[in-house]
Amino acid sequence: MTFHPLTLFDREAMLAVTLPSGRRNCNYTFANLVGWQFWYFTKVCVLENAVVLRYTFNGQRAYMVCTSEALSLELIEILFDNSNGDLTLIGLEDSQVAQLLSFNSKFSISVEPDRDQYDYIYRRTDLATLHGRHLDAKRNHIHRFCAEHPDFEYRPLTPEFFNECRRLTEIWQEEKDASDTIDVEKQVMETIFSNWDALGMTGGSIIVDGRMVAFTYGSAVTTDTLDVCVEKADRHVEGAFAIINQQFAEHLSEQYIYLNREEDMGIPGLRQAKLSYHPEILLTYNVVHITKND
């Protein structure tokens, strides 16, 4: 198994596996992989029916495997041999963990659910229409925004608006503590902007009085699921986050049944906000450590 640094030339081969796989984990989104590879030292090996990703973070090596088929004992043995020691697999759904546990006669397997990394996946139509009493508060946010800004515009996000996105990102982080993470996020965004068309990005923005107050963008993770990679809004404009969420879902292609709005990273406020939209799927994320039995 040979790994190499991820490049745009890998896109076609990787999407041939990931798009039809049914694996909606945001970590398989090609744009995310390209944007964050400098941070995780991402390497890739594309097989006929699987994409294997190798990460290095804090000196530790881990793998992710995207395949529409069951995880095979043969593949696990190959990965184990490549790991030069114990094997760590990350981002596994519960169904994949069950497959691995069937190999326990040959391997010792320990499983650690990582709740902070669970993906929040919603029906696009639910976010677009906000039907139901459980979403009354969200509709109220939208109504207040529309009452205060009746002439707002929704515009598709295109390169001509990238400077406005940069300006708005600076406003968004005013209330954030200065940190390396913010600088990393900005670097990821610049990588995305520099390769917008090649990465197959789609996005939207909200314009009020000629000024952008919110924007979002994402790209496909499977044929029926779009991963929302970024959502930013001016915190001083009430309802800006709610309106970009709703309008993006409303204007998105009907091809996408689901929107993956990614994880909450264990941030209490973010978790509360994502749960308040009542996800259709809370996609599990497990870290699995594998050692060989004596």
N, C-alpha and C positions, 0 to 999 in steps of 0.2 A: 504494500500500500504506500503510494507516494503522495506526499502533500506539497502544495505550492502556495505562495501568496495569492490571495484573491484578486482578480482583475475583472474589468468589464467584459473581457473576452470569455469569462466563465458563465456569463448570464444565460445564454441560450441553453447550454447543457444542464445547468442547475435548475432552471425553470421547467425543463422537460420532466424533472423528477418532482420538484416541490409543488408546482401548481396543481397537478392532478392527485397529489398525495393525500389530501384531506387533513393534513397536519397544519392546523391554524396557528401554531405557536409563532409569535411575532419575531422570534429569533431566526426564523427561516426566511424572512423577507429579505430579498436580495439587496435592496437599498439600505436596510439596517446593517447588513453584513459589510457592505462596502464602506458605509459611513463610520462604523465603529471599529474597523479592523486594526487601525493604528493603536487603539487602546487595549485590545485583547490579543494582538499579534495573531490574528486569525489566519489559519491555513485551511485549504480545502482539498479533498479528494473526491472526485465525481466518478461514481461507479455506474453500472448499467441501470440499476434500480434503486440506488441510494446516493445521498449526498452526506459525506462525513466531514464535519467541521472540527478543527482542532484549535483550542484556545490555550493561551498562557496568561495567567493573571496572578500577581503576587507570587510569582515563582512556581505556581502550581499548573499542571497540565490537565485539561479535561476535554472531553469529546461530546459532540452532539451528532445524532444520526437522524436524518429524515428519509423515511421510506414508507411507501403505502402498504408494503407487505409486512408480515411479522418479522421481528428481529430474529435472525437465524443464529444458531450456535456457532456456525462457521464464521460469521462476521464478528461475533464477540471474541472468538479465539484469535482472529487476525488482529483486532484492535488491542487485545491483551498483549499480544506479542510486540505490537508497535509501541506500547506504552512504557516499555522498559521497567516494569514493576506493576504495582496495583493499578487497576483501571478505574477512572472516574468518568461516569456519564452524567450529563446535566440536561435539564429540560425535558425529561421523560414524562409523558402522560401516564396516568394510572394503568391504562390498558397495556402500555409498553412495559411497565414494571411487572405486570402479571406475566407477560411473556418471558421476561428475564428470570423470574422466580422459578420457572419450569426447568431452568438449567442448574438448579441448586445441588444436583448430585455431583457436578464437576466444579462449581464455583461457590464460594461463600459470598453472599450478597446482602449488603445493608442499604436501607432506603431512608432518605431524609426528605420529607416534603418541605418545600420552601414556599411558604404562603406569600411572602413578599413578592414573589415572582409570578404568581398566578395571573393569567391574562383575563381581562374582562371583555367578553364578546357579546355584542348586542345585535338584534335584528335591525337592519337598516331602516325598515319601515317604522319600527317602534320609535327610533330616534327622530325620524322625519315627521311623524304625525303626533307623537306624544299623547296618544290615546290612552284613556284609562285613569281612574281616580288616583292610582298610585303615582301618576306623573303630573298631578294637579299643580304642584309647586313649580315644576319646570315650565309648564304652560304659562303660569303667572309671570315668571321671569321674562318669557318671550313677549307677553302682552305689554308689560311695562316698558320693555325696550322699544317695541314698535310704537307705543304711545309717545314716548319721548323723542324717538327718531323716525318719524313716519316716512321720511325720504331716504332711508338707508338703502344701500345697494349691496347685493351679493355679486361678486365678480370671480370668475375662475382665476386661480393663481397662475400667473405666467411670469417669465423672467423679467419683464418690464417693472414688476412690483417687488423685486427682491430687495432693493434698497429700502423700501417701506417696511419690509419684513425685518430687516436689520434694525431699523429705527424702533420698531415696535418691540423687538426683543430686548433692546436696551431699557425701554420703559417697563417691560414685564419684570425684569430682574432688579428694578429699583428697590423693591421690598424684599428681595432675596439677600441672604448673606453672601458676600463675595467668597467664592470658592473655586477650586480647580474644576469642579464638576460643571459649573456654568461655562467656563472657558472651553471645556471639552465639548459640551453641547453645541457651542457656537462653531467649533471646528467641524463637528459632524454636519451641521447645517450648511457650512460653506462647501463641504464635499458634495452634498446633495445638490446644491444650487449649481455647482460647476459641471454636474453630470445629469442634469434634470431630465432631458429627453432620453439619454442612454439608459437611465434607470427606470424609465416608464412611470414617472411621478405624475400625480394628479393632486390638485389642491384648490382651495377656495379662500376668499377673503371677504370681510365686511367693511364697507366704506361708509363713513358718516361725514357729511359736509366736506367731501373731497379728501378725507384723511382715513387711512386704514386704522381700524380699532381692533381687528382680530384676523388671524389667518390660521390655516391648517393645511397639512399635506400628508399624503401616504402613497402606498403602492400595494399591489396584489401580493398576498401571501399564498392563497390558493385561488382556483378559478371562481369561487363564490364568496371569497372573503378578502376585504381590503384592510390592510394594517394602517391605522392612523398613527403615523410616526411622530408628528409634532402638532401641538395646538397651543397657540399663544394669543393673549388678548390684553388689552389695556385694562388693568384692574380698577382704574378710576372711572371706567364706563360701565355702569351697572347693566348686567345682562349680556355683556359682550361674549363671555364664554358660552352661555346658553345658546345665543343666536348663531354663533359659528358652528356649534355642534349640530344644531337642528338644520340649518341651511345647507351645510355640506352633505348631510345625509339625504336631504330632499333633492338636491341637484345631482347626486351621484348616479352613475349608470345602474339600471335595474339588474344588471349582471350580478351585482354584489348583494347577496342575501344578508351577509353579516359584516359588521365592522368590529375589528379587534382594536380596542383602545388601550391595549398594553397593560402593564402591571402597575401596582401602586407603590412599589419599593418600600413598603412598610411605613409610609408617611400617613399618619392618622387622618389628616384633612383630605388628602387625596383618596384614601380608601373610602372615606365616608361619601365623597363626591361621586366616586365611580359606582359604589353600591346603590346610591340614591337613584340611579338610572335603571336599576333592576336588570342586570345582565341576563341574557338568555343562557350563557355558558360561562362558568368560572373555570377556566382551563387549568388543570393541575400542572405543577412543575415539580419534579422530583430530582434529587441528586442521589445517584446510586454509586456506591463503592463496591468494587468487585475484586476479590482475591481468589487465587486457585486453592482448591482443597489439597491437602497433603495426600 
